[in-house]
Amino acid sequence: MSTILVTGGTGTLGVLVVDRLRNAGHEVRALSRHAPDHPVDLTDGSGLDAATAGVEVIVHCASDTRGGGKNDETATRHLIDAARRAGTVTNLVYISIVGVDVVPLGYYRTKLQVERLLEASGLGLTILRTTQFHDLVAQLVDTAAKLPLVAPVPGGVRVQPIAVGEVADRLAELAVPTPSGRVTDMGGPEIHTLPDLARTYLAATGRHRRVIPVPLAGKAYAGFRRGGHLTPSHAVGRLTFAEFAKLKAQR
């Protein structure tokens, strides 16, 4: 079994990846600033050399959306440098997003730049792009529903959400010593408009709001309207958003 390092190992996706890898019998180092065994700060690289010593595979799930995700570039540079110094890393698995090369959103541009940094690193590399998680859509609707009576959401945007657990399954499959390069994109099972998903989620969670589609401006919004973040030919996800919403309402 391999020794595997997971950045963002306490996050929404990372914690599931860690569980799956440990259940498969791997030695897993789950990185975070407050990890008891391997406390690491990716923004300055502190603790990385100890954390990467003897590691064969790195699964890079850590991400910071603040400021358009610019901290991700710095964190990735530190991770690449540490992996080179370790000399044992044969595969660095990176989770990216469908559409980072066509939708001009600041965070997407940063994810694309991280992909390019990794491709230029000389390290063995695997990149998986997926569509948005069900949880992200739910978070957006929860925020909109804080208003009384109405829930405004971006109009004219279709979404293809996927279950985070299914993405964790795929990353665990890819976390092997042999790199796979850019693998096939992974999308959710269905494509719906964001207002329709909002209505589904609000109904499942027992909240009465009138969903208001709101037109937005800008190149990023236009990119989403064109569907640059969708991958209909790779709709491999199984759990639908309606099923996710029902499960969430039961918790």
C-alpha positions in Angstrom: 0.0 0.0 0.0 1.1 3.5 -0.7 1.8 6.5 1.6 -0.6 9.2 0.4 -0.8 12.8 1.4 -4.1 14.7 1.0 -4.1 18.5 1.1 -7.3 20.0 2.4 -7.8 16.7 4.2 -10.4 18.2 6.6 -12.5 19.9 3.9 -15.8 18.8 2.3 -14.1 16.7 -0.4 -10.8 16.0 1.3 -12.2 14.3 4.4 -14.1 11.8 2.2 -11.0 11.1 0.1 -9.1 10.4 3.3 -11.7 8.0 4.6 -11.8 6.1 1.3 -8.1 5.8 1.1 -7.7 4.7 4.8 -10.5 2.1 4.3 -8.5 0.7 1.4 -5.5 0.2 3.7 -3.3 3.1 2.7 -1.2 5.2 5.1 -2.8 8.6 4.7 -1.5 12.0 5.9 -4.4 14.5 6.0 -3.0 18.0 5.9 -4.4 21.1 7.5 -3.1 23.9 9.6 -4.3 22.2 12.8 -3.7 18.5 11.9 -2.3 16.8 15.0 0.3 14.7 13.1 1.2 16.9 10.1 0.3 20.6 10.7 1.0 22.4 7.5 0.5 25.9 6.2 0.4 25.8 2.5 0.5 29.6 2.2 4.1 29.7 3.5 5.1 26.0 3.1 5.8 25.4 6.8 5.6 21.8 7.7 5.5 20.5 4.1 8.9 18.8 4.1 8.1 16.6 7.0 4.6 15.9 5.6 5.9 14.9 2.2 8.8 12.7 3.4 8.4 9.2 1.9 5.1 10.1 0.2 4.4 8.4 -3.2 1.1 10.1 -4.0 -0.3 13.5 -3.3 -4.0 14.3 -3.7 -4.4 18.1 -3.9 -7.8 19.1 -2.6 -6.9 22.2 -0.7 -8.4 25.4 -2.2 -9.2 28.9 -1.0 -11.9 30.8 -2.9 -11.1 34.1 -1.3 -9.7 36.8 -3.5 -10.4 34.7 -6.6 -8.4 31.9 -5.2 -5.0 33.6 -5.7 -3.6 31.9 -2.6 -4.0 28.6 -4.5 -1.1 29.5 -6.8 1.2 30.2 -3.9 0.1 27.0 -2.1 0.7 24.9 -5.2 4.2 26.3 -5.8 5.1 25.4 -2.2 3.6 21.9 -2.7 5.5 21.4 -6.0 8.8 22.4 -4.3 8.3 20.1 -1.4 7.4 17.2 -3.7 10.6 17.7 -5.7 12.7 17.8 -2.5 11.0 14.6 -1.2 12.1 12.8 -4.4 9.6 10.0 -3.8 6.4 11.5 -5.2 5.4 9.7 -8.5 1.8 11.0 -8.9 0.2 14.3 -7.9 -3.6 14.2 -8.3 -5.4 17.5 -8.7 -9.1 18.2 -8.5 -10.1 20.9 -11.0 -13.4 22.2 -12.5 -15.1 21.7 -15.8 -14.9 25.0 -17.8 -11.8 26.6 -16.2 -10.4 27.2 -19.7 -13.6 28.7 -21.1 -15.5 30.5 -18.3 -13.6 33.8 -17.4 -14.4 33.7 -13.7 -11.5 34.8 -11.5 -11.5 31.6 -9.4 -11.7 29.5 -12.6 -8.7 31.3 -14.0 -6.7 30.5 -10.9 -7.6 26.8 -11.1 -6.4 26.8 -14.7 -3.2 28.5 -13.7 -2.7 25.8 -11.0 -3.2 23.2 -13.7 -0.5 24.8 -15.8 1.9 25.1 -12.8 1.5 21.4 -12.2 1.9 20.5 -15.9 5.2 22.5 -16.0 6.5 21.0 -12.7 8.0 17.8 -14.2 6.1 15.8 -11.6 3.9 12.8 -12.5 0.4 14.3 -12.7 -3.3 13.4 -12.8 -5.9 16.1 -13.3 -9.6 15.4 -12.8 -12.1 18.1 -13.7 -15.7 17.8 -12.4 -18.8 19.9 -12.4 -20.0 21.7 -9.3 -21.0 19.8 -6.2 -24.6 19.5 -5.1 -23.4 21.1 -1.9 -22.4 24.3 -3.7 -25.8 24.7 -5.3 -27.5 24.1 -1.9 -25.2 26.7 -0.3 -26.1 29.3 -3.0 -29.9 28.6 -2.5 -29.5 28.7 1.3 -27.9 32.2 1.0 -30.6 33.4 -1.4 -33.4 32.1 0.8 -32.3 34.2 3.8 -34.5 36.9 2.3 -38.2 36.8 3.3 -40.7 35.6 0.7 -38.3 35.5 -2.3 -35.0 33.7 -3.3 -33.2 35.5 -6.1 -30.8 33.3 -8.1 -28.9 33.9 -11.4 -31.3 33.4 -14.4 -30.5 31.6 -17.6 -27.8 29.4 -16.1 -27.9 25.6 -16.3 -26.1 23.5 -13.8 -24.9 19.8 -13.8 -24.2 19.2 -10.1 -22.6 16.0 -8.8 -22.3 14.3 -5.5 -19.1 15.1 -3.6 -18.9 11.4 -2.5 -18.8 10.2 -6.1 -15.9 12.6 -6.8 -14.1 11.3 -3.7 -14.6 7.7 -5.0 -13.0 8.7 -8.3 -10.0 10.5 -6.7 -9.4 7.5 -4.5 -9.2 5.4 -7.7 -6.8 7.8 -9.2 -4.5 8.0 -6.1 -2.1 5.3 -7.4 1.7 5.6 -8.0 1.2 5.7 -11.8 0.0 9.1 -13.1 -2.8 9.3 -15.6 -2.5 12.8 -17.0 -5.7 14.7 -17.8 -8.4 12.1 -17.3 -12.0 12.2 -18.6 -14.2 15.0 -17.1 -16.8 13.9 -14.6 -20.3 15.5 -14.6 -23.5 15.1 -12.7 -26.3 12.9 -14.0 -28.7 15.7 -15.0 -28.6 19.3 -16.2 -31.2 21.8 -14.9 -31.6 25.5 -14.7 -30.4 27.0 -11.5 -33.9 28.4 -10.7 -35.4 24.9 -11.2 -32.8 23.4 -8.8 -33.6 26.2 -6.3 -37.3 25.3 -6.4 -36.4 21.6 -5.9 -34.2 22.3 -2.9 -36.6 24.8 -1.3 -39.5 22.3 -1.6 -37.5 19.4 -0.2 -36.4 21.5 2.8 -39.9 22.8 3.5 -39.3 26.5 2.7 -41.7 28.7 0.8 -40.0 31.2 -1.3 -40.7 32.6 -4.7 -37.6 31.9 -6.8 -36.7 35.0 -8.9 -34.3 34.5 -11.8 -32.0 37.5 -11.9 -30.0 38.5 -15.0 -26.4 39.4 -14.3 -23.8 41.2 -16.3 -20.2 40.4 -17.2 -18.1 37.9 -19.2 -18.2 35.2 -16.5 -22.0 35.2 -16.4 -22.1 35.0 -20.2 -19.7 32.0 -20.0 -22.0 30.2 -17.6 -25.0 31.0 -19.8 -23.2 29.5 -22.8 -22.7 26.3 -20.7 -18.9 26.3 -20.7 -19.1 24.6 -17.2 -21.1 21.7 -18.4 -20.1 18.3 -19.7 -23.2 16.6 -21.0 -21.3 13.8 -22.8 -19.7 12.8 -19.5 -22.8 12.7 -17.2 -21.5 9.8 -15.1 -22.8 10.9 -11.7 -25.6 8.8 -10.2 -27.1 10.8 -7.3 -29.5 13.4 -8.7 -29.9 16.8 -7.1 -33.5 16.0 -6.1 -32.3 12.9 -4.3 -29.5 14.9 -2.6 -32.0 17.5 -1.5 -34.3 14.8 0.1 -31.3 13.3 1.9 -30.2 16.7 3.2 -33.7 17.5 4.4 -33.7 14.3 6.5 -30.5 15.1 8.3 
